[in-house]
């Protein structure tokens, strides 16, 4: 699309904060006027639109406004009925990355050192102890723990669910997503923990362009999710 505005600005609205493009309210693709719960989040979204395309009359892509896309998902798709999104995210607890340890003893030791403290945190914080296994054969988790993790997910706002909706699949771990949301870990640590296996293998075999692109993509998704979680509080 072609940029038609000179300036994006934050303005107060009844439901919080909105974005104005040369005085006209920013609307989502469905026609909804964008209202945000915090001024810092509104300022971050406005900054995306202020820089998109590089100037009035130039072409821009929605790839330039990733935070806007996430909040748009929250407002248009999640907020009207959050339950399906919460359920889809919570399902990752049934096969959480942190519960599956390698048969390679050295890698398993690294995994235990890195992951067990986060599992212990989830057990204490959410009353959700999870079983750990060796290998890739599915291990059934305690139903009470899964219900507790689902409740923790469902307690998030639509914006929080939108953030978890990209971070949790990227990491393959609901527990890491909840730890990120709670501030137990930051985006860099979440990425490190999610990539333990890959980092170990790369220490032996090196990396390639495809693996590096995947690593960068996962890091970007986690960082974007962490930013939305922080700004929407």
Buried (B, 14 or more C-beta within 10 A) or exposed (E): EEBEBEEBBBEEBEEBBBBBBEEEEBBBEEEEEBBBBBEBBBBBBBBBBBEBBEEEEEEBEEEBBBBBBBBBBBBBBBBEEBEEBBEBBBBBBBBBBBBBBBEEEEBEEBBBEBBEBBBEBBBEBBBBBBEBEEEEEEBEBEEEBBBBBBBBBBEBBBBBBBBBBBBBBBBBBBBBBBBBBBEBBBBEBBBBBBBBBBBBBBEEEEBEEEBEEBBEEBBBBBBBBBBBBBBBB
